[in-house]
């Protein structure tokens, strides 16, 4: 592509950015963490298995296994959700880094949304964060009902509208776990000062829906 055309496209993009809702995400913080020795060993084992695998689907299946490893190493054994919160934290440097960041947010009495696309990871995060911060941590994903048939009973607190109402009205620090695929709910929660992308998605447009907030994500 000619340099003149590239320059024109860049200029056009810069002029259009103010009119593109959800594209500007405020301050972005990259959260770094070192893989544990067990995670490095699992990484090497996946590469070794890939070299010896003759299936046509080996690349896709191996990529999916890498995704699980980078979310939490326990997911490779399909038993992570059965582990205790303490064991889940012990096995994952990534989880420990995120908890440390949430403690900083709690010290400022602010609210945070954690985006996680895998439902198994959503469950892990809810278990760990509930124990760590001693507060109910709710999840909104495709399985969360929009509203209860009757009043807000104990089961009603598990509905989408009730969860959002509780998150918005409760003063001080709070955490909400969201699927990035739940119809733009993240845009409407203006009470959350912070967003953490725990599992990055290949399509950046999905992450851009969070709006103008302080964003933290793992590379």
C-alpha positions as CSV (number, residue, x, y, z in Angstrom):
1,X,0.0,0.0,0.0
2,X,1.3,3.5,-1.0
3,X,2.5,5.7,1.9
4,X,0.1,8.4,0.9
5,X,-2.9,6.1,1.2
6,X,-1.7,4.8,4.6
7,X,-1.4,8.4,5.8
8,X,-4.9,9.2,4.6
9,X,-6.3,6.2,6.3
10,X,-4.6,7.0,9.6
11,X,-5.8,10.6,9.4
12,X,-9.4,9.4,8.7
13,X,-9.2,7.0,11.7
14,X,-8.0,9.7,14.0
15,X,-10.8,12.0,13.0
16,X,-13.5,9.3,13.4
17,X,-12.4,8.0,16.9
18,X,-14.4,10.6,18.9
19,X,-17.5,9.5,17.1
20,X,-17.0,5.7,17.7
21,X,-18.6,4.7,21.1
22,X,-16.8,2.2,23.1
23,X,-13.5,2.4,21.2
24,X,-11.7,4.6,23.7
25,X,-11.1,2.7,26.9
26,X,-9.3,5.2,29.1
27,X,-6.2,4.1,30.9
28,X,-4.9,0.7,30.0
29,X,-2.7,-1.3,32.4
30,X,-0.9,-4.4,31.3
31,X,-0.7,-7.0,34.1
32,X,2.5,-9.1,33.9
33,X,3.1,-12.4,35.7
34,X,5.7,-15.2,35.4
35,X,4.5,-18.7,34.6
36,X,5.2,-21.3,37.4
37,X,7.5,-24.2,36.8
38,X,4.5,-26.5,36.5
39,X,2.9,-24.2,33.9
40,X,6.1,-24.1,31.9
41,X,6.3,-27.9,32.0
42,X,2.7,-28.2,30.8
43,X,3.5,-25.8,28.0
44,X,6.4,-27.9,26.8
45,X,4.3,-31.1,27.1
46,X,1.7,-29.6,24.8
47,X,4.3,-28.6,22.2
48,X,5.8,-32.1,22.4
49,X,2.4,-33.8,21.9
50,X,1.7,-31.5,19.0
51,X,4.8,-32.7,17.2
52,X,3.8,-36.3,17.6
53,X,0.1,-35.8,16.8
54,X,-1.0,-36.9,13.3
55,X,-4.7,-35.7,13.5
56,X,-5.8,-33.1,11.0
57,X,-7.3,-31.1,13.9
58,X,-4.2,-31.2,16.0
59,X,-3.5,-27.5,15.7
60,X,-6.9,-26.3,16.8
61,X,-7.2,-28.8,19.6
62,X,-3.7,-27.9,20.9
63,X,-4.5,-24.2,20.7
64,X,-7.6,-24.8,22.8
65,X,-5.5,-26.6,25.4
66,X,-3.1,-23.7,25.5
67,X,-6.1,-21.4,26.1
68,X,-7.0,-23.5,29.1
69,X,-3.5,-23.5,30.5
70,X,-3.2,-19.8,30.3
71,X,-6.5,-19.3,32.2
72,X,-5.7,-21.8,34.9
73,X,-3.4,-24.9,34.8
74,X,-6.0,-26.9,36.7
75,X,-8.3,-26.7,33.7
76,X,-6.0,-29.1,31.8
77,X,-7.0,-31.9,34.2
78,X,-10.7,-31.0,34.0
79,X,-10.9,-30.7,37.8
80,X,-10.1,-27.1,38.6
81,X,-13.6,-26.2,39.8
82,X,-13.4,-29.0,42.4
83,X,-10.2,-27.5,43.9
84,X,-10.3,-25.3,47.0
85,X,-9.9,-21.6,46.7
86,X,-6.5,-21.7,48.4
87,X,-5.3,-24.4,46.0
88,X,-6.6,-22.5,43.0
89,X,-4.6,-19.5,44.0
90,X,-1.5,-21.5,44.8
91,X,-1.4,-23.0,41.3
92,X,-1.8,-19.8,39.4
93,X,0.6,-16.8,39.4
94,X,-1.9,-15.1,37.1
95,X,-4.6,-15.4,39.7
96,X,-2.4,-14.0,42.4
97,X,-1.4,-11.0,40.3
98,X,-5.1,-10.2,39.7
99,X,-5.9,-10.5,43.4
100,X,-3.2,-8.1,44.2
101,X,-4.6,-5.6,41.7
102,X,-8.1,-6.0,43.2
103,X,-6.7,-5.3,46.7
104,X,-5.5,-1.9,45.3
105,X,-8.9,-1.2,44.0
106,X,-10.6,-2.1,47.3
107,X,-8.3,0.2,49.1
108,X,-9.8,3.1,47.1
109,X,-13.3,1.7,47.7
110,X,-14.0,1.4,44.0
111,X,-15.8,-1.2,41.9
112,X,-14.5,-3.5,39.2
113,X,-15.8,-5.7,36.5
114,X,-13.9,-8.9,35.6
115,X,-14.4,-10.2,32.1
116,X,-13.9,-14.0,31.7
117,X,-15.2,-15.8,28.6
118,X,-14.9,-19.4,29.8
119,X,-17.7,-20.4,32.3
120,X,-15.3,-22.7,34.1
121,X,-13.0,-19.7,34.7
122,X,-16.0,-17.6,35.8
123,X,-16.7,-20.2,38.5
124,X,-13.1,-20.3,39.6
125,X,-12.9,-16.6,39.9
126,X,-16.2,-16.3,41.9
127,X,-15.0,-19.0,44.3
128,X,-11.6,-17.4,44.9
129,X,-12.7,-13.8,45.1
130,X,-15.6,-14.6,47.5
131,X,-13.1,-16.2,49.9
132,X,-10.5,-13.5,49.4
133,X,-12.7,-10.5,49.9
134,X,-15.5,-12.0,52.0
135,X,-18.3,-10.7,49.8
136,X,-20.8,-12.4,47.4
137,X,-19.3,-12.3,43.9
138,X,-22.0,-12.7,41.2
139,X,-21.6,-13.9,37.6
140,X,-23.6,-12.7,34.6
141,X,-23.4,-14.9,31.5
142,X,-25.7,-16.4,28.9
143,X,-27.3,-18.7,31.6
144,X,-28.3,-15.8,33.9
145,X,-32.0,-15.1,33.7
146,X,-33.0,-11.5,32.9
147,X,-35.6,-11.2,35.7
148,X,-37.4,-13.3,38.2
149,X,-41.1,-14.3,37.7
150,X,-42.1,-12.9,41.1
151,X,-40.4,-10.6,43.6
152,X,-36.7,-10.6,44.6
153,X,-36.5,-13.8,46.6
154,X,-33.3,-15.6,47.3
155,X,-33.4,-17.1,43.8
156,X,-34.3,-13.7,42.4
157,X,-30.9,-12.3,43.5
158,X,-29.4,-14.6,40.9
159,X,-31.2,-12.8,38.1
160,X,-29.5,-10.4,35.8
161,X,-31.5,-7.3,36.8
162,X,-31.2,-8.1,40.6
163,X,-27.4,-8.7,40.3
164,X,-26.9,-5.4,38.5
165,X,-29.1,-3.5,41.0
166,X,-27.1,-4.9,43.9
167,X,-23.8,-4.1,42.3
168,X,-24.8,-0.5,41.5
169,X,-26.4,0.3,44.9
170,X,-24.0,-1.3,47.3
171,X,-21.5,1.3,48.5
172,X,-17.8,0.8,48.3
173,X,-15.7,-2.0,46.8
174,X,-17.5,-4.7,44.8
175,X,-16.6,-7.2,42.1
176,X,-18.8,-8.5,39.2
177,X,-17.8,-11.2,36.8
178,X,-19.1,-10.8,33.3
179,X,-19.0,-12.8,30.1
180,X,-17.8,-10.6,27.3
181,X,-20.6,-11.9,25.1
182,X,-23.5,-10.7,27.2
183,X,-25.1,-8.1,25.0
184,X,-23.2,-5.0,26.0
185,X,-24.0,-5.1,29.7
186,X,-20.6,-3.8,30.5
187,X,-21.3,-0.5,28.8
188,X,-24.3,0.2,31.1
189,X,-22.5,-0.4,34.4
190,X,-21.2,3.2,34.8
191,X,-20.6,2.6,38.6
192,X,-17.6,0.4,37.8
193,X,-14.3,2.4,37.7
194,X,-12.2,-0.5,36.6
195,X,-12.2,-3.5,34.2
196,X,-10.0,-6.5,34.2
197,X,-9.8,-8.8,31.1
198,X,-8.8,-12.1,32.7
199,X,-9.0,-14.0,29.4
200,X,-8.2,-12.1,26.3
201,X,-10.3,-12.7,23.2
202,X,-9.0,-12.7,19.6
203,X,-11.5,-10.0,18.5
204,X,-10.4,-6.7,20.0
205,X,-13.9,-5.2,19.2
206,X,-15.3,-7.3,22.0
207,X,-12.9,-5.7,24.6
208,X,-13.6,-2.2,23.3
209,X,-17.2,-2.4,24.5
210,X,-16.2,-1.7,28.1
211,X,-16.3,2.1,27.6
212,X,-14.0,4.7,29.2
213,X,-12.7,3.0,32.3
214,X,-9.3,2.1,33.8
215,X,-8.6,-1.2,32.0
216,X,-6.2,-3.9,33.1
217,X,-5.5,-7.0,31.0
218,X,-3.1,-9.9,30.8
219,X,-0.9,-10.2,27.7
